[in-house]
């Protein structure tokens, strides 16, 4: 049992896995409060480089001697391998080790918390909510799972004691939060290495919703499995075009490369909305952000202006190339349903272009558990390129590889290594190129862009 500490007592903090998207947001939070922050990560990335520029000291060697022995708290991510020498040292020295979820619990204990959950959709939705609150002057502290394109960061602070938090289901982290507002976009099977079964994962989401504070607001996507088990008062459903949902869009159409639409809620209606971000699923995500803003009493015109100015999230339907003849979209999609949304969204925006996707599977366990779903979603594209599995925190599993997906597919698919991609793109000359995955495929974006434009 972790003993929660007084946040005001923290003067020095050390992060093991500081380059993770969730970890870096918390590191930035403490740094903004004048806490001495340092940390370790396996490799340097654009995000760790940004943290270094901001004044956070980071090292990349798993060497316990660089860990500050006088740190008030050592924060670690469960994604760090257990054989990590720094964690082992901290345990031996009985230092104050806390999971990322524990420190987020400390941070959010005394604030009004808007918690955005779901196996997919939560990063874009939480960033939309935080952007609307910031852009309209309402104000919030934001802890995001992606880099906001508007502000080039995954964290910002504000005097208003309101937190927008991406509520992560991995390792049951979200059960430690104190939510005043909850949204749940999806509960599709994922993280079965943690939960064991889809039903157990759904149980955790239902338990999370049950933690809603009195007089709170719960928003769930219409049609979720076990929807009737979400029973707190203040429960509303939303859906893109299902008029039986409490909140839904109307008069939705594509206009000059963006979405124009209206939204109907319970007792309210808003016309004249415009979203610049691609993907119908992102219009649906915007319904949550708009409903939350309405719930908080923000003026309609301010909401509409904020939605129109939302520039998206890095690696969420992010345009790398966008001209009349060529389009290249990069996305973090690493679950079958996320791939389905990406491919169908891109093909809807550009129906006359042949769709080519390069996908890097993420985790051996996820590939093993969801191979059929990956195959079905990827088959929606016209051409498919599969990379080897990115292992992240896992060791290889015998017989689990990208061929598992390929063997289940019906369409044209090739297996390639990252080093072969630039030449392949030059040869294929794709009209609509998608890259997807949660591994290191993003390190290829610039070279693939250059190859596409040659």
Number of C-alpha atoms within 10 A of each C-alpha: 3 9 9 12 15 9 13 9 10 16 17 18 20 25 27 28 24 29 25 18 19 23 24 25 24 23 24 24 20 19 20 15 12 12 17 18 22 25 25 25 19 14 11 13 14 10 17 23 13 15 21 14 10 12 13 18 15 23 18 12 14 16 14 16 11 14 21 16 14 12 18 17 21 25 25 23 17 15 14 17 13 11 8 13 15 19 23 13 15 17 12 9 10 9 16 16 22 18 18 20 25 20 21 20 18 16 19 20 15 12 15 18 23 27 26 29 27 21 22 19 20 25 25 27 28 29 30 27 27 28 26 28 25 18 17 17 11 16 20 24 22 28 30 30 25 25 22 24 17 14 12 12 22 24 27 19 18 13 8 12 14 22 25 26 30 24 30 20 21 18 14 17 18 27 20 18 23 22 31 20 22 27 28 27 25 21 23 18 21 22 20 16 12 13 19 12 14 14 15 14 23 19 16 18 23 18 15 24 28 16 19 22 16 11 11 16 22 24 24 24 25 21 14 16 13 12 13 8 12 19 12 17 12 13 16 20 23 28 23 22 15 14 13 11 20 19 28 25 26 17 11 17 13 16 12 8 13 15 20 21 18 16 22 19 19 12 7 10 14 18 16 13 21 23 25 20 22 23 23 21 16 23 23 21 24 22 25 28 25 25 24 22 21 16 11 11 10 17 11 16 14 16 22 19 17 23 23 19 17 20 18 25 26 20 23 25 27 19 17 16 18 11 7 7 10 15 21 25 23 24 23 23 25 21 25 23 19 20 25 20 18 29 24 19 18 24 18 15 16 15 12 10 18 14 23 25 27 25 28 27 27 21 23 22 19 21 22 16 16 16 24 17 18 26 19 19 20 28 21 19 22 16 19 22 20 21 22 16 21 20 15 15 12 14 11 13 12 7 10 18 20 21 17 16 22 23 12 15 19 12 16 12 21 13 15 15 11 15 9 11 18 18 12 15 21 15 11 11 15 21 18 24 25 25 24 26 24 19 18 15 20 17 12 14 17 12 14 22 18 13 17 22 12 9
